[in-house]
Amino acid sequence: MKLSLILLVVSLVTLLVWFEPLIAHDALRPQLDSWFYSLHNHNGYPCCDASEAIRVEDPDWESRDGHYRVKLGSEWFDVPDGAVIKGPNLAGHTMVWPSHFRDKTPDGVRCFIPGAMT
């Protein structure tokens, strides 16, 4: 019984640590909520709130010839120019809002805001 409880706790902690980089919005910074809700791509579609954003680490995005690419899962996607959010990135880190078709598998990029490449 104790062993199964320990395994459950270790599994939950492991999942939380593994998923932590995917959390784009810091709940301890509620002052950014209205900023997140204000974000729209150049076609006028809302990016939605930060819960749909995925934080992207530097190795998983790149800028080449004035265009962006981002890695979602194991696949690279070209970021449409109209999906790039212009203006200051108040969160500071790169974020992407993937688009999905009929399932949870990303099929493109709805919104993208670059951070500072380090």
Secondary structure, DSSP 8 states (H G I E B T S, - for coil): -HHHHHHHHHHHHHHHHHHGGGB-S-TT-GGGHHHHHH-B-TTS-B---GGG-EE--GGGEEEETTEEEEEETTEEEE--GGGB--S--SS-S-EEEEEESSSSSEEEEEEEE-----
